[in-house]
């Protein structure tokens, strides 16, 4: 079940303002390239990237298990050219076979168990054409980014069109070597305070490579940041571009 931050309309309404497009979005747009592709945006959220890919000539399916996020996505420019599907990765059941599948916004980290990871990767593999690619990122656990998810470090004021200025910050509730539970706190202009908890899984490259191999992916290209630099100790991201050969 998706977290409240993806399902409660008051929270989804501020999602884009708190999480604007950045270097990661440009990376995936460049990866798709200029030639038209069939693209699956799995975990498409509010649909900004799916609609941007469509505007650049690609045939795009945007899939997400959170209806409130898809409600926003369907109102975007070019949204009528995107095929929107309400589903999680494990339950994908489409007739289309894609040239490229992407999972952005660190959505891969919501798969908390080995069973969840395997089911998602196998389902996406089955929906790729021969030679198709799956691209996604996960935060490098060695960088320990969650140490910055504290109120005194993460606090910000965000202007949200139609709502006003909201205050936002993160708070880590618990952390192990692989699972981090944190709350996203919002205070709205009317004084209402909302805390939305989430849990993310942090996985190293070797463990991730084993899951990709088990799902049938080979070869895999790896990067440690959005400028395509190699993975190195302490790099912020583990970015994988995995291929289906058969």
C-alpha angles and dihedrals in degrees: 000000000000118000121259090256087069100037110037108085094218090056097041088052090066097039098097094048092051093041108036122176113278144159091315091060092052090049092057094043090052090046091056089051129190100297113091113261137178103246133190114201100196111196089016094171112186091357104241095135095041091054092045091052089050091051088056092056104266125133103238137192115192114201127184135152093220113087093193090059092048090050088062093043093055091059096057125106109272090016091126090066093055123084104228118203127183104218143107121243097260092055097049109140110167133144093221120097111208134218090206134019121189135189110191138173091050088288089149088073093068089074098093104178135047088246091055092048094048094047093050095047094046092049093050091045089055090054096053124096118232106288091019121145136222115205126186143137138225128188113262107247090211089066090058092210092173089075086076093053093094127117095245092053105033102040115125142159114233127191110219118192111243093010108056132223117344128187116227136182141154130237125192111224099181138350136192131169091280111013127059122184116195140160128232108215123204130182113195127209091258089059096255112145120205129183118196116192123211136175124212132188120225115206131182125228097258093052091045092049090054092053092049091050092049089054091052101257118147135190110024126194116206134204132178099207142010093269088066095249114156123266110271135167109294097008111153100235142034104210118186129193105187125185135212110217101179 
